Amino acid sequence: MNLLPQNYKEFHSAEYWENFFKKRGTKAFEWYGEYPELCGVLHKYVKPADKILMVGCGNSVLSENLYDVGHHNITNIDISDVVVRQMTERNKEQRPDMKYLKMDALNMNFEDSSFSVVLDKGTLDALMVDESEAVDKDISKMFSEIGRVLKVGGRYVCISLMQDHILNKVLQYFPEVGWPVRIHKIETENSENTEKDFHLPVFALVFTKFKKMPNMKPILEVCNSEDKISRHNDVEEVKTLIKEVQYYAMIRQKLSKRNLFGEQVSLTLFTSSSSEPRYTLHIVDVLESGLRKFAIFIVPQGRETDWLFGSEEGRNHLAKSAGFERLVVVSLSRHHTYVDMESVKQELSVKVMELAPPGFKDGVQIPFLSLGDDIGSRTVVCEGHSDLSGDYIVEDVVADEGQTFRRLIFTSCPNVIQSEAKLKLEGKKKGKGKKKYVIDNSYLASHYYIAMVTGLGFLNSAVNKNEKLSCVLIGLGGGGLPNFLHQHIPQMEIDSVDIDPKVLEVARKWFGYQEDERQRAYVADGIQFVQDTLKKGQKKDIVIIDVDSKDRTTGMSCPPLPFVEPAFLSNVKELLKDSGILMINVVCRDEKLKNQVFQDIQKVFPFVYTKDFTDDVNTVLYALPSQPVLPDPGNKSDMGGKKKSSVMDPLIRGLSANVTVLQKNIKDCNKTVNVDLVEMLDGVQLINR
C-alpha cells in the first residue's frame, strides 16, 4: 500500500488526504492509537470521577479500556443505530454502567453543562472532510454543542491527525471563543497496533472551556514527548510546528523504505521552548558501490554558508568524499547556543537513528564527522527588518584560524552571505584603553571582488596615481568593495547606489562604511540613477553592477534581468568614457539564459571579457566600449612570475603589466593587503563573437 506523498506540497493537498482516507478503509481506530498509546495523555485530563461523553464512538474499544481502569461514568453516542445496538449488547454484562445512545453530535439533547469531559477519537476527522462552507458550518455547530454540554473548566479532548483544514479550523474557532488550546503529539511509532506500511503522527488536542474575557489573548501551547510545554503567541507559529512534525514523520517513513538518489531532503528539528529550529538536517544519498552505510556530518557554526555545506552540489561532493551511502549534514541555528561538539552529538544521537537508510542494522554505532572538535562560535550583533528585503541578521563568526568575520544575512536566504567583512583588533591612540574590533578594509570577502579590482587594469588611468577616476557602484551591500577601493585607490571617487535604505543603514553602523568628498552613497534605483546621471551630462570611468535578484524563479540570482537588458546596457555605455569599463557580477545556473545574457551584452559592447571560478557559480564580466590601448611588455610579462606564450592575447599581456603596477600601488598604500591580483588574471578571456 503506497500512500507516501512524493513531496511536501502533495502532503498538504486535498487530493492526497482524500486518497489517504479512501485507502484507510475500516481500520480507522488503528491510525489514531489505542489505549496503551493514548493513556499517558488521557489520564492527565480525564479523572475517574469525571462524567465523560464520547462523541462518535463507533466500535472503538477506548471507552471499554477507560471503564476497565475505573472510569465508570461514560456515555457514548453515535449516529449509527447498528453500532449503538452492537456495542450495548457487547458491554451489558461486563460493563453495566456504560451507556450507548443513538444521537447526532451536531444536535445533542443533553442538558447544558452535563459533562466534565468530552472525548473525540477521530470523529472530527471523519466529519470534516473538506473546507466547504456546508462542512465548516456543521463543524462549528458540533463545537458549539460540545461547548454547551461541557461544564466551565471542562475539557474537550480530541484525537486527530490534524490535516491542514482541521488545524486551521480549530486554531481559528477555539481562540475566538476564549478557550485555551494545548496540543500533544501521541507516541504511536512503535505501537504493535499501528499499521506498519505507513504511519502518520497522531495528536491529542485539549480545549478547556473558559468564559470568554474581554481582550483575552489566545493561549496556545504545544507539549512535546518529554512533557515540556511551550507557549506561543501566534497561530502561525503553532501551525509551523505541527506541520514540521507531520513532515518529519512522512520523511522518516520515506527514508526507511528507500534511498533518495538525486533528491536531497531537508528537515528541521525544534525544541519545546523555541519556535526557531535548533538543527537543520540535509539528507544526501550517494549511488556508488563499496560505500559505508551511514554517517552524520556536523557543520561548525558559521560554516553553513560555505559552498560545501550550503548548496546541493557541495553536499553531494561532501557525501562522496566522505564515502557514505547516506550522509546527514547538520547545520546549527544562529538563534540557539551549544555547549560543545559532544553535547550536540548527544542531542542528535536518537533522532538521527530514525533517518538511517534501508538495511542499516540496529545497534551499529553511527560515526559523527566534522571539520574538527570545535563547534565554532558566532554572535548575533543585530537583527532587523527591511521593507524591501525582509528580516536580516548581522552576526560575528569566529573562523578556524581564530579570525572574526562580520556577516550580513537575509533570513529569506539563510545560507547565503549577503556581505562579509573581517574584523581586526585595534588599540586606542597612545596605547590608552582596551583594544576593540574594527572593520579591516584591506580584506576582500570574495573572489569576484578581487576579480573586479583586477579589472581596473583595463584602464591605464587606474595605475596612474595622479589621474582621477570616477566610479558608479550599483549594489552597496555592506560596503566591502567600495571601502577597499576608497582606501587603496586614493584617486578614485565612488558613487555607491542601493535601493534599500536599510542596507545603507547597516553598512554605516556595522560595516564601517563612511562617506566623504570621495565616497558618496545614494538610496535609489540603480537603473534610474544611471539615467539621471546621464541627464546631468556626466561621464564615468567605471560602472560596477553587483545586485542580487529578489526573483529566484528566473534562473539568474545576480543581477536582476533589467540590469542586463539592451536598453539599460546602452545607457551604461553612453555614461562611460570611451576608455571606461563596465563590470558585472553574474550568478546564473541556467546556461541557456546565461548565454543569452552574454549575447545581449556583446550587442552593446564590442569587447567583452569574462573571468570564471572553478568552485563557484559567479562569473565576472568585463565590458569595454572600445578596445583599450594598453602597454605591450612583450612576451615575458610578469604574470605571477610565469612566462606566457607569444600567442597570448596582446591585450591580456598589457592587462598583466597594468595589474602588476596596480597591485604594487595598493601594497604601497597598505602593507597589510593580502590579495593577489596578478593570479586572478588566469582564465580571463575574450568572448568570441
TAHURA-V947970 format. One record per backbone hydrogen bond with DSSP energy under -1.0 kcal/mol. NH is the residue of the N-H (numbers start at 1). CO is the residue of the C=O. E is the energy in kcal/mol with one decimal. If there is no record, write none. Layout:
# TAHURA-V947970
NH_CO_E ; NH_CO_E
This chain:
# TAHURA-V947970
3_1_-1.0 ; 11_7_-1.7 ; 12_8_-1.0 ; 13_10_-1.9 ; 17_13_-1.7 ; 18_14_-2.3 ; 19_15_-2.2 ; 20_16_-2.6 ; 21_17_-2.5 ; 22_18_-1.6 ; 23_19_-2.2 ; 24_20_-1.5 ; 27_24_-1.5 ; 31_27_-1.1 ; 33_30_-1.0 ; 37_34_-1.4 ; 38_34_-2.1 ; 39_35_-2.9 ; 42_38_-2.7 ; 43_39_-2.4 ; 44_41_-1.4 ; 45_42_-1.5 ; 46_42_-2.1 ; 50_47_-2.0 ; 52_73_-2.8 ; 53_117_-2.4 ; 54_75_-3.1 ; 55_119_-2.5 ; 57_77_-2.2 ; 60_57_-1.7 ; 65_61_-2.5 ; 66_62_-2.4 ; 67_63_-2.5 ; 68_64_-2.2 ; 70_67_-1.8 ; 71_66_-2.4 ; 72_70_-1.1 ; 74_72_-1.1 ; 75_52_-2.6 ; 76_99_-2.9 ; 77_54_-2.7 ; 78_101_-1.7 ; 84_80_-2.1 ; 85_81_-2.3 ; 86_82_-2.5 ; 87_83_-2.8 ; 88_84_-2.1 ; 89_85_-2.3 ; 90_86_-2.1 ; 91_87_-1.4 ; 92_88_-1.2 ; 95_91_-2.3 ; 98_95_-1.6 ; 99_74_-1.9 ; 101_76_-3.0 ; 103_78_-1.6 ; 107_104_-1.8 ; 113_148_-2.6 ; 115_149_-2.8 ; 116_51_-1.9 ; 117_51_-1.7 ; 118_155_-2.6 ; 119_53_-3.4 ; 120_157_-2.1 ; 122_159_-2.1 ; 126_122_-2.0 ; 127_123_-2.3 ; 128_124_-2.8 ; 129_127_-1.6 ; 136_132_-2.8 ; 137_133_-2.1 ; 138_134_-2.0 ; 139_135_-2.4 ; 140_136_-2.2 ; 141_137_-1.8 ; 142_138_-2.3 ; 143_139_-2.8 ; 144_140_-2.3 ; 145_141_-2.3 ; 146_142_-2.6 ; 147_143_-2.4 ; 148_144_-1.9 ; 149_145_-2.3 ; 150_146_-1.2 ; 151_115_-2.4 ; 153_209_-2.6 ; 154_151_-2.3 ; 155_116_-2.0 ; 156_207_-3.0 ; 157_118_-2.9 ; 158_205_-2.9 ; 159_120_-3.9 ; 160_203_-2.6 ; 167_163_-2.5 ; 168_164_-2.7 ; 169_165_-1.6 ; 170_166_-2.6 ; 171_167_-1.9 ; 173_169_-3.0 ; 174_170_-1.5 ; 177_173_-1.4 ; 179_174_-2.4 ; 181_219_-3.0 ; 182_206_-2.0 ; 183_221_-2.1 ; 184_204_-2.8 ; 186_202_-3.2 ; 188_186_-1.2 ; 191_188_-1.5 ; 194_191_-1.0 ; 203_160_-2.9 ; 204_184_-2.6 ; 205_158_-3.3 ; 206_182_-3.2 ; 207_156_-2.6 ; 208_180_-1.4 ; 209_154_-2.9 ; 216_213_-1.6 ; 221_181_-2.5 ; 222_230_-2.4 ; 223_183_-3.2 ; 224_228_-2.0 ; 227_224_-2.0 ; 230_222_-2.8 ; 232_220_-2.9 ; 238_234_-1.4 ; 239_235_-2.3 ; 240_236_-2.3 ; 241_237_-2.2 ; 242_238_-2.4 ; 243_239_-2.6 ; 244_240_-2.2 ; 245_241_-1.9 ; 246_242_-2.3 ; 247_243_-2.9 ; 248_244_-2.6 ; 249_245_-2.1 ; 250_246_-2.2 ; 251_247_-2.8 ; 252_248_-2.9 ; 253_249_-2.0 ; 254_250_-2.2 ; 255_251_-3.0 ; 256_252_-1.5 ; 258_254_-1.5 ; 263_260_-2.0 ; 265_283_-1.3 ; 267_281_-2.7 ; 269_279_-2.6 ; 278_269_-3.1 ; 279_269_-1.7 ; 280_331_-2.2 ; 281_267_-3.3 ; 282_329_-2.4 ; 283_265_-3.1 ; 284_327_-2.7 ; 286_325_-2.7 ; 288_286_-1.2 ; 292_323_-2.1 ; 295_326_-1.7 ; 296_367_-2.4 ; 297_328_-3.0 ; 298_369_-3.0 ; 299_330_-3.1 ; 301_375_-2.8 ; 303_300_-2.2 ; 306_303_-1.8 ; 309_306_-1.1 ; 310_306_-3.5 ; 311_307_-1.1 ; 315_311_-2.4 ; 316_312_-2.3 ; 317_313_-2.2 ; 318_314_-2.5 ; 319_315_-2.6 ; 320_316_-2.2 ; 321_317_-2.4 ; 322_318_-2.4 ; 323_319_-1.4 ; 324_319_-1.5 ; 325_292_-3.4 ; 326_293_-1.2 ; 327_284_-2.8 ; 328_295_-2.2 ; 329_282_-3.0 ; 330_297_-3.4 ; 331_280_-2.8 ; 333_278_-1.9 ; 336_333_-1.1 ; 344_340_-1.6 ; 345_341_-2.3 ; 346_342_-2.2 ; 347_343_-2.1 ; 348_344_-2.1 ; 349_345_-1.8 ; 352_348_-2.8 ; 354_351_-1.2 ; 355_352_-1.6 ; 356_353_-1.4 ; 360_357_-1.8 ; 364_361_-1.5 ; 369_296_-3.8 ; 379_396_-2.5 ; 381_394_-2.4 ; 382_394_-1.7 ; 384_392_-2.2 ; 386_390_-2.2 ; 390_386_-2.3 ; 392_384_-2.7 ; 393_409_-2.8 ; 394_382_-3.0 ; 395_407_-2.1 ; 396_379_-3.0 ; 397_405_-3.2 ; 398_377_-2.7 ; 399_403_-3.4 ; 402_399_-1.9 ; 405_397_-2.9 ; 406_421_-3.1 ; 407_395_-2.9 ; 408_419_-2.6 ; 409_393_-2.9 ; 411_391_-1.8 ; 413_410_-2.1 ; 416_413_-2.0 ; 418_408_-2.3 ; 419_408_-1.2 ; 421_406_-2.5 ; 423_404_-2.8 ; 424_438_-2.7 ; 426_436_-2.7 ; 431_428_-1.5 ; 432_429_-1.6 ; 436_426_-2.2 ; 438_424_-2.6 ; 440_422_-3.3 ; 443_440_-1.5 ; 450_446_-1.6 ; 451_447_-2.4 ; 452_448_-1.8 ; 453_449_-2.2 ; 454_450_-2.5 ; 455_451_-1.8 ; 456_453_-1.3 ; 457_454_-2.3 ; 458_455_-1.9 ; 459_456_-2.2 ; 462_459_-1.0 ; 463_460_-1.1 ; 467_464_-1.7 ; 469_491_-2.6 ; 471_493_-2.5 ; 472_542_-2.3 ; 473_495_-2.6 ; 474_544_-3.3 ; 475_497_-3.4 ; 479_476_-1.8 ; 483_479_-2.4 ; 484_480_-1.8 ; 485_481_-2.5 ; 486_482_-2.7 ; 487_483_-1.9 ; 488_484_-2.4 ; 489_485_-2.0 ; 492_489_-2.3 ; 493_469_-2.9 ; 494_518_-3.0 ; 495_471_-2.8 ; 496_520_-3.0 ; 497_473_-2.9 ; 498_522_-2.4 ; 504_500_-1.3 ; 505_501_-2.1 ; 506_502_-2.7 ; 507_503_-2.6 ; 508_504_-2.3 ; 509_505_-2.4 ; 510_506_-3.0 ; 513_507_-2.3 ; 516_519_-2.1 ; 520_494_-2.7 ; 522_496_-2.5 ; 524_498_-1.2 ; 529_525_-2.6 ; 530_526_-2.0 ; 531_527_-1.7 ; 532_528_-2.8 ; 533_529_-2.5 ; 534_530_-2.1 ; 535_531_-1.9 ; 536_532_-1.0 ; 537_534_-2.0 ; 538_533_-1.6 ; 540_575_-2.3 ; 541_470_-1.3 ; 542_470_-1.9 ; 543_581_-2.0 ; 544_472_-2.9 ; 545_583_-2.8 ; 546_474_-3.0 ; 549_557_-3.0 ; 557_587_-1.6 ; 558_587_-1.3 ; 563_560_-2.0 ; 564_561_-2.2 ; 569_565_-2.4 ; 570_566_-2.4 ; 571_567_-1.4 ; 572_568_-2.3 ; 573_569_-2.4 ; 574_570_-2.1 ; 575_571_-2.0 ; 576_572_-1.8 ; 577_540_-2.5 ; 580_577_-2.2 ; 581_541_-2.0 ; 582_623_-2.7 ; 583_543_-2.7 ; 584_621_-2.0 ; 585_545_-2.2 ; 586_619_-3.0 ; 587_558_-3.4 ; 589_555_-1.7 ; 594_590_-2.8 ; 595_591_-2.6 ; 596_592_-1.9 ; 597_593_-2.5 ; 598_594_-2.3 ; 599_595_-2.2 ; 600_596_-2.3 ; 601_597_-2.2 ; 602_598_-2.1 ; 603_599_-1.2 ; 605_601_-3.0 ; 607_624_-1.4 ; 609_622_-3.0 ; 610_685_-2.4 ; 611_620_-2.1 ; 616_613_-1.3 ; 619_586_-2.2 ; 620_611_-2.4 ; 621_584_-2.6 ; 622_609_-3.4 ; 623_582_-3.2 ; 624_607_-3.3 ; 639_642_-1.1 ; 648_645_-1.7 ; 653_649_-1.6 ; 654_650_-2.1 ; 655_651_-2.5 ; 656_652_-2.4 ; 657_653_-1.6 ; 658_654_-2.2 ; 659_655_-2.8 ; 660_656_-2.1 ; 661_657_-1.7 ; 662_658_-2.9 ; 663_659_-2.8 ; 664_660_-1.7 ; 665_661_-2.6 ; 666_662_-2.3 ; 667_663_-2.3 ; 668_664_-2.5 ; 669_665_-1.6 ; 670_666_-1.9 ; 673_670_-1.5 ; 681_678_-1.6 ; 682_679_-1.5 ; 684_681_-2.3 ; 685_610_-2.0 ; 687_608_-3.0
